[in-house]
Each structure stands twice: as structure tokens, then as C-alpha cells.
């Protein structure tokens, strides 16, 4: 299993009618020569915040120029989408309902708070194999384009996508 990690580095905002910040990773070194040896490849997003607005996160490989207008096709490096169903900007619960609290101790068996950041995975096996087969790149970049389908006036339309870190995990290879 190979793992490459890159810290979040949201790099630009843009797009027609959308102003969400687009994430472009730092280059990730690729040392795989034979794509057929890859059993599974996935992106792991750790600490993904889902306490604001819902959105689609379109993931493109080796296309740092991808934005909200980029078609979701193989030729553009489209690897798939994550759909984040969030909780909205307004808390409908009682006082303190939407404030994330840590567990009180080692014997506290309650589930984690519903607004605690989560980990989410996207399989990119087929798209990564195609890229390696067609272009034999020495590096891989990951671009994540958040698309908000609807939002209210209280929504932070720029900082929709927020996560603590991400990794490329390759099994086999």
C-alpha cells in the first residue's frame, strides 16, 4: 500500500454563478509503472466538515485548471464526485444543540456528535489506471471543485469545502 499525503491548500475561487474556493493539491509523486498491478486506489478526505451547506465535490486528476464549468468526462480527468449532505447554516435544535462537544470520558459510550468532522473516501481506481496507461505521469494532482446546488443568504459560499487533510491510497502497484 502506497500513501501520499498533501495538506489542504485551497488555491482559487471562481466559476460562473459560483464563488466556492477550489482545492488544488500539491503534486503527488507517482512511482507506478504498471497500472494493471493497482488493485484499488482511493482518495481519503479526513476531517471533512459538513456543518454548513450541502454540495457536490467534483474530483479531477491532473487537471489543475478544472472549475465549475469543466465537463465531468474522462478527457478532463474526471474521477468522480462526493456528495456532502450537510446540516445547513441555521440550527433548528435547542440551545447548545449544534455545538460540538467532546465525549466526557473513556466510559462515555454515546456516539460522536452529529456535526463532528467525518472521513470520506472516493475510489479513483479506473481513472488513475487510464491516466497512467495514457500519459505515464511522474506526478498526480487532485482538483476538487465544490458545487452548491442551493444556499441561503447566510451561507458561506466561498469556504464550502473544508477538510483537515487528504491522502492518495494505492493498494497493489
N, C-alpha and C positions, 0 to 999 in steps of 0.2 A: 504494500500500500504506500503510495506516494502522497504527500500532503504539502501543499504550498499555501502560505497564509499571507494575506495582504490587509493592512489596516484600512478602514473606510476612508475614502478620500473624495467626497463629493466635489465634482470639479466645475460644473457649469449649470446654468439654468437656461431654459429656452423652450421653444416649441410654440406652435400657433395655438392660442387659446389656453395653453397650459404654462405654468411657470414653475413646475416642480423641478427641484435640483436632480440632475442626472449623475449617477455614480459611474466613474470610470476607474478601474483598478490600475494599480501599478503593474508593469509587465511581470508575468509569472513564467519562470524558466520551464521549458518542456524538454525532457530528455527521452521521449518515447519515439522510437523509430518505426515500430511495427504496430499499427493501430489494431490489428486483429488480436493482439495479446491483452488488450483492455477488456476486462470483464464488466466493469462498471465505473462510471465517472460521474461525480456529483459535486454540486456547489452546496456548501453548508453556510447558511447565514445565521450567526449566533447573536443572541440578544436583539432580535427584531422587535421593535416597538410597534404595538398595534392598539395604541390608546387614543388615536386621533381618527382620521378618516380612512375609509376603505379604499383600496386601489389595486390595480393590476401592475405588477412589476415585470416588464418585458426584458428578457435577458438575451444579449447579443455577444458572440465571441469574436474577437479580433475585428471589431468594428467600433472604434472609439468615437466615431462621428455619428453614431446612431442617436436618434432623438424621437420625439413623439410622432413624426411623420414617416419614420422608417417602416417599410412593409415587413410583416412577420413571415419572411421566406428564407430558405436555406442560403441563397446567394448573398443575403445580408448578414449571415452569421447568426440568424435567429435560433436560439437553443430551447426556448420555451418561456412560459410565464408562470409567475407565482401570483396567487390571488389572496390578498390580505383583507380579511373581513374584520374591520376594526370596530371600536366602540363609540366613535363619534366624539365631538368636542364638548358635548353637554352631558353632565352626569344626571341620570334620572333617579338615582338612589338617594337615600337619606344622607345626613351629614357624615362625612368620612368614608362613604361607600367607595369612592373612586381613588382613594389614597392608598397606594401600595404599601403594605406593611410586611415586615419580615415575620417569620414564624417566631413564636415566643420561646421555644426551647427544643431540645433534642427529642422530647416525648410528645411534641405537638404534631399530630398526625393529619391535621387538616391539609387539604390540597393548597397549592400555591394560589396567590391572589390572581384573579382573572385578568388583571392588567399588567402582570409581570411580563417583561420581555420574553419572547419564546425563540426557539431554534426551528429553522425551516430548511428543507432540502429540495434541490431541483436536480433531477437526473439529466445530464448533458452527454450521455454516452454516444449516441448516434451522431450528433453534430460534431463532437470532438473528433471522432473517428474520421468523419468526412474531411474536416479541416486538415488533419494530419496526413491523410491519404492524398489530398489535392495540392497542398502547399508546403508540407513538411516544415512548419514554423519552428523556430527555436524558442519562441516566447508566445504566451497567450495573454490576451487582455479580455476583461469582462466588463461589459457596459450594462447597467441596469437602468431602465427608463420607467419611472413611475407614471402611471396614467390614472388620474382621478376621474371617475365617471360622473360623480356629483359631489357637491360640497355646499356648505352654507357660508354665510359671511364671517363666521367665527373661525373657519378652517384656516390652518396654516398651509397655504398652497405651495410654498417653496420647500419646506422641510418635511415632506410627506414620508420619504424613505429614510429610515434611521435604524441602523443596526450597529452592534459593537465590533464585529469582525466577520470575516468570511474566509473560507478555505476551499481549495480545489482538492478533492479526494479522488484518487485513482486507484482502483483495485485491479491487480494484474499489471500488465505492461512491463 
